[in-house]
């Protein structure tokens, strides 16, 4: 009996060492996955939008519950989006009074959507995920037609839309903000339609308003997510740092990469993820 103990002890130590090595390798692979998703998110957000597809799915794959993954993803991509908004600071400063109502509506909707997420349990949100992904993927697929319709409406209304059109645009923006605070994928595309109704056909005016509204929605959502304890900070730091790098690369190389090719890549990823979450 006594002679067997050293052998058993050696086997136990060997098994423990092997287990720790496996865990370390798995941790490194998770870090690589999260960094790659952040890099991809920053890149595609700078060119065509849709980065949430990459970050949310990677965070779920890393083992986070769906609600926590969604909240962590929202916090992680915020720095890169703030940088995009800062690029439009001159346009925003010149039109701040014009954008005031849009900003207020975006804040209200963002708070509402984020609050709904904080009181949604993981099982319920898990059932919603494939439908949310399907909705966002359909938006990306239809984005050229949506943008074209929005610009036609804006052109018809001109720089000074009617009271009815302006009210309809604000109501539309409120709904977009609620969706953005709750999930967010594809929010920018729908927002273009809402803003074209209130801001006309000026691309730079619409784009600057979009960055302002999306930033406000994300900021209030982030505050609520952090206060509710829904953010997993180690994963957030990895994805966030990588998304900033990806956003910079998107600005540097954006002109060399066709936006349509990036958009179809996002659609393909969204479709694959939608199918995966439906059959999961």
N, C-alpha and C positions, 0 to 999 in steps of 0.2 A: 504493500500500500504506500509506504513512505517513498519508495523509489519512483512511483508514478507521478508524485506531486510536481517535481521540477518540469517534467514534460508537459503536464497539463497547464502549468503556469506559463511556460514558454509559448504554448499554442494560444493561450488567452491573450498574452501580450502581442503576439503576431497578429491575431485577429483584430485587436483593438487598434493597432498601428495601421493595418490595412483599411479599417473602417474610417479612421481619421483622414487618411490619404484620399479615400473616395469622396468624403465630404468636402475636402479642400478643393478637389478637382471639380466637383459639382458647383461649389461656390464660385470658382473662377469662370466656369461656363455660364453661370447666371449673370455674373458681372459683364461678361462679353455680350450676352444677349441684350441686357438692358442698355449697355453703351451703344450697341448697334441700333437699337430701336430709337434711342434719343437722337443719334446722328441722322438717321433716316427721317425722323419727325421734323427736326430743324431744317433739313434740306428741302423736303417737299412743302413744308409750310411757307418757306420763303419763296417758293416758285408757284405752287398750285394749291396748297392747302391739303388737309387730310392726314396730318401727322398723328392724330389721336388713334388711328387704326393701328399704327406700329407700337406706340407706347402702351396703350391699354392692353393689347394682346400679349405683349412681352411681360407686363407686370402680372397678368393672370397666369401666364406660363411659369413665372417665378414663384408662384404659390400664394399670391395675395388674394384675399376674398374679392369678388367683383366690385363691391362698393368702395373698398379701400383702394383697389387698383384704379378705379375711375377717378377718385379724389386725388390720388398720388400723381396720376398722369396730368391732371389739370394743373396742379401746382408745379410740376416739373417743366412744362412747356411755357409757363408764364414769363420767365426772364427773356426768352427769345422773342416772345410776342411783344413785350414791353420795348425791346430794342427796335422792332419794326414800327411801333407807334411813335417812338422818338424820332425816327427818320422823317415823319410827317409833322414835326412840331411847328413848322412855319405855317402850313395850311391850317392846322388846328388852332393856332393862336389867332389867325386872321378870321376864323369862322366860329369862334367859341360861342358867341351869342346865338348864332344860327343853330348850333348843335346842342344847345342847352336842353331842349325838350327831349331830344333823342337820348342824351346822356342820362337824364332822370328816369326815363322809361327803361333804359338798359339796366340801370342800377336796381330798379324795382323788380324787373323780371329775373335778373341774375340772382338776387337774393331769394326770390320765390323758388326758382328751379333748384338752387343749391340746398335750400331748406328741405325740399321734397326728397332730395337724395339722402340727406342726413337722417331722415326718419324712415327710409326704405330699408328693409332687411335684405340680407344677401340672397336669400332664396327667391324673393320676389324680383329683385334686380336681375338675378341670373336668368329668370324667365323672360325678362324684357330685353336682355342684351342682343339676342339674334335679330329681334325686330328693329331695335335701334340701329344695328349695323346694316340691316337690309335697307332701312330708310336712308341712312347716310350714303350708302353705296349707290342707291337709285338717284340721290341728289347729284352725286359726282357724275354719274352717267348722263344725266339730263342737264348738266350745268351750262353747256353752250346755248341750249334753247331757253333755259331760265334767264340767263344773262341777257339774251337777245330780247326776250319779252319785256324784261325789266327796263332795258334801255329804250325800248319803243314807248313804254308808258311814261318814262321820264322825259323823253323828247316831246311827247304830246302835251304833257303838263307844263313844260318849260321851267324857268327858274323860280316861278311863283305859282306853285300848285294851288288848286282850289281848296277851300276849307274841308270839303268832304274827302278829297284825295289825301290831304295832309293828315287828317284824323285816321283814315284807313291805314296810311303808312305807319303811323305811330302804334296803332293797334297791332299791326303785323309785326313791328319791331318788338313789341312787348312779348308776343308769342315766341319769337325767335330767341329773345333773351331768356325766357323760362327754359326753353329747350337747351340753350347754351349753358346755363347754370347747372342743369341736370346731367347732360351728357356731352354735347358740344361738337361731335364729329359732323362736318358738313355745315356748321353754323354760318360760316362766312358766305357760302353760296346763297343760302336763303336770305341772309342779311342784305346782299346786293339788291335783291328784288325789293325789299322793304325800303331801302335807302334811295333807290331810283325813283320811287313814288314821291318821296319828300324832298329830294335834293336835285332832281332833274337828270340830265344826260352827261354832266361833267365828270369824267372818269376820275380825275385826281380828287375832286370834291367828295365823290362817293367813296373812294378808297380811303381817304383820310378819315371820313366819318366811320367807316367800317372798323378801322384800327382803333379809333377812340371807343366805340361802343363795345367791341369785343374785349378790349383791355379792361374796361369798367366791369363787364360781366365776369371776367375771369378773376379780377381782384376781389370782388365781393364774395365770389364763390370760394376762393382760396381762404379768405378770412373765416368763413363758416366751416370749411373743411378742417382747418387747423384747430379751430375752437372745439369742434366735435371730436377731435382725436382720430380723424379718419386717414391721416397721412402717415405713410411708412417712410421715415426720413432717409434711411440708408439707400433704399432703391430710388427715392426722389433725387438725392444728390447725384447719383450716377447718371440717371436719365437726363436731369436738368443740365448738368455740365456738358454732356454730349450733345444735347439739343442746341445749346449756344454755339458750339463748334459747327454743328450742321447748319444752323442759320447763317453763320458767317460764310460757310462754303456755298450756300445757296445764293447769297448775294454776289460772291466772287465768280461763280461758275454758272449762274442762272441764265445768262445770255447764250451760253453754249449748249444748254440742255433745253430741248423743245418742251414748252409747258404741256402740250398735248400728250407727249410721251410720258411725262411724269403723272399726268392725270389718269392715263390708262393704266399705269402701274398701280396707282392708288385704288382704282376700280377693281383691278384683278386681285389685289390683296384684300380689299373689302369683301369681294364676292367669296373668296376662299375662307375668310374668317366667318362670314355669315353662315356658310354651309357647315363649317366646323362646329359653331356654337348651336346650330339647329340639331345636329346629329349627336352632339356630345352627351 
